[in-house]
Amino acid sequence: NSVLDPIKQETDHTGEIANSHTMQQNDASSSTVSAQRGGVLRKQSEEKEDSVMDRLLVVVILAFICVIAFASRLTSVLRFESVIHEFDPYFNFRSTKTMVEQGFYGFLNWFDESSWYPLGRIVGGTLYPGLIWTSGLLHYILNALSFTINVRNVCVFMAPLMSANTALASYFLVREMKDNSAGLLAAIFVAIVPGYMQRSVAGSYDNEGVAIFALIFCFFLWVRSVRTGSMMWATLCSLSYFYMVSSWGGYVFITNIIPLHAGMIIFLGKYTNRLYVAYNVWYAMGTLLAMQIPFIGLNPIRASEHLASHAMFIGMQLYVFALYLNKLLKLRAFVKRFDWQRTVRALVVGTVVLLGVLLLVMYALRNRSPWGGRLYSLFDPTYAKKHIPIIASVSEHQPTAWTSYFFDMHGLILLFPVGVVYCFHRGTDETHFAALFGITSMYFSSVMTRMVLVLAPACCVLGALAISDLLHSFIIPFRHHDELVEHVRAKREAQAERKAAKAAKRASAPSTPSSSSARSNGKSSSSKQRDDKEPARVSAEICLIVTAVVLLFLCSYVYHCTWAAREMYSNPSVIMQSNDRFGNRIIIDDFRNAYYWIRQNTPEDAKIMSWWDYGYQLAAMANRTTLVDNNTWNNTHIAQVGKAFASNEKQAYEIVQKLHADYVLVWFGSVLGYSGDDIAKFLWMVRIAGSVDPTVKEKDYLSPQGAYVVSDQAPRKFLRSLMYKLCYYRWSSIQFSQWQEKGMDRVRSSVIGDKNIRLKYFEEAYTSENWLVRIYRVVHPDDCALPDRSTVSGPPDYINYQGKSLVRKMPIKEI
């Protein structure tokens, strides 16, 4: 014991020391772990704060973009007043007022007796009600919240408000394809792009104002539903599609591009169950919801425009059934494991389902209506001019000029192919959809100017993807240039050390020369491949140059867009402006004055005959019955009006009597040089009339050289036509300067051919201050007190509502 005690004590002491060292190590390790945990927590909190700050920054930027989108469209209101633009918006404004006054069901059952006399029009079942519903709901909400606002102001500011929503929808769409930065670029591009702004300025109360938002938002929901395979997103996509169907006839674009995208995914071999869920939910719900719109009815199952969606639905079911059979046939030990009963049952059920689908398709095709004239024109630009001239007469249905692309999209049209290449290079379902969106909209816009409205957001999406990728490729290397260089050097040194270690190992290990040489050759080739794949590092100077060029492009884009919004798209068609020789602004308000004169000086049951372009404005501002308007649903009725204008005075009077018209209105722009008057539209009146009555031929109104002129070279039939007489009546007494001959047409730059125009069956009732609008009263047979018009060269001196003579004989200086 005496010998062992010192050893035990030393052992105990050693153990205590070891325990103390162990405790110290544990304390150190625990402190290290706690320090590491604290560092991780701090890093996570910092990252969380950074993410919160990033999200807040994105929200602030989006708010500014929405403000810019709204404010940049208010120039017309600031420059003139809160007024509706163009022609179609006046009908939408009148319909919105009716719905607010009569209610939702009263609007659906509204029969308008003051249009298309004597036929009338069932308004609730012959229009897309989405715009009217949106404005009526917004008006109801604002008034419920005690914000008293007029219906007209809601209509005027509806398009700028929806443009802000379109910018947000573009952000969400592009964010699904790339990231936040690309989404923000797309939002600012869409907010100010001229191609979209032309139909979304304040006062442009047309269907496209809300339809483009519905289009982009539906695309975002479709891309999200394909990516996630969620029935919720697919259902929301169907609801957005329903809103688009209720807003604009361009919903057919969605109806066909979504099946094309689904087919593209299957063709590329990227089919998943997520696509199956997304497409089938959209197809089923979207088709059923679309049929709830009275104007659409059963078109989703009868019209040829929806054939692609049906074909894709049937094809997808067959494709999935084929995948199921292929999975069964690829089982190992097929004969032993094959379940004959299950296979026979599946074949029977599949055959029954296929036969049922085919029967439904055959039944749907039994009464299938052909494509509309506008859709035929998208594939054959000459179709409308040959067969349906009333469609070809609309300027927005003409092919697009190349200069219009640069004006409406600026530099984005140059980035369009770059964005398409990027989308195919990235190779995701989302970017494939963006490329398909851009290519189809580019084609359709080339054959119809109106489709530039759809191309504009597509160019914004592709341009944002291209610029975002370009900036990411150059700004990130510029900001982290030193770190990247150090990382590349460290990587190369590590590779060199690994190569040296492997070479020493191969030298020490016995191996055959051939194998070692083969391995060395393989390694060297692989290392060469890796060296070839090593990304090239650009200098900071190149990064700065590229970034400066991109910023210069963005600044020029913003400048062009703001200039176009201010000077080109903020002038309402009912109000024009000019400048005198001193630079003072002159407001030309002939159109509204003429409509006001009709409202105040004609009977309430008076019928106005004019060309169909002015029907909506006459009904809304003059509150009088019209024979034809911009709905153009009855080509025969419009042809009768065109024939009346193309006939001589006596024949025209007989047609006017049959149509029960009391007044005739024409537009005449020779005083101001306004080129959009009725003389410029006259040949289209002849063509439309000739499409119904073969006796009306265009060549009878052309000169012997085949030219359309108003001088003495014009044919006699044109000089005696009602349109020629109503426009140039008393024009021979007008002389603009002492060096010009009397009767000079400033638009056509020629002297009129007939200077002795007299009217027998029509009398001049009103001519606006600048001769833009001329109104004639029809002389009815019971007007016995009227003198013989053939002996009267000038109109009687009636008094208008301003106390001035109806026909203002303007002195030369004032003209």
Secondary structure, 3 states (H helix, E strand, C coil): CCCHHHHHHHHHHHHHHHHHHHHHHHHHHHHHHHHHHHHHHHHHHHHHHHHHHHHHHHHHHHHHHHHHHHHCCCHHHHHCCCCCCCCHHHHHHHHHHHHHHHCHHHHHCCEECCCCCCCCEEHHHCCCCHHHHHHHHHHHHHHHCCCCCCHHHHHHCHHHHHHHHHHHHHHHHHHHHCCHHHHHHHHHHHHHCHHHHCCCCCCCCCCHHHHHHHHHHHHHHHHHHHHHCCHHHHHHHHHHHHHHHCCCCCHHHHHHHHHHHHHHHHHCCCCCHHHHHHHHHHHHHHHHHHCCCCCCCCHHHHEHHHHHHHHHHHHHHHHHHHHHHHHHHCCCCHHHHCCHHHHHHHHHHHHHHHHHHHHHHHHHHHCCECCCHHHHHHHCCCHHHHHCHHHHCCHHHCCCCHHHHHHHHCCHHHHHHHHHHHHHHHCCHHHHHHHHHHHHHHHHHHHCHHHHHHHHHHHHHHHHHHHHHHHHHHHHHHHCHHHHHHHHHHHHHHHHHHHHHHHHHHHHCCCCHHHHHHHHHHHHHHHHHHHHHCCCCCCHHHHHHHHHHHHHHHHHHHHHHHHHHHHCCCCCCCCEEEECCCCCEEEECHHHHHHHHHHHHCCCCCEEECCHHHHHHHHHHHCCEECCCCCCCCHHHHHHHHHHHHCEHHHHHHHHHHHCCCEEEEECCCCCCCCCCHHHHHHHHHHHHHHHCCCCCHHHHCCCCCCCCCCCCCCHHHHCEHHHHHHHCCHHHCCCCCCCCCCEECCCCEECCCCCCCCCCEEEEEECCCCCEEEEEECCCCCCCCCCHHHCCCCCCCECCCCCECCCCCCCCCC
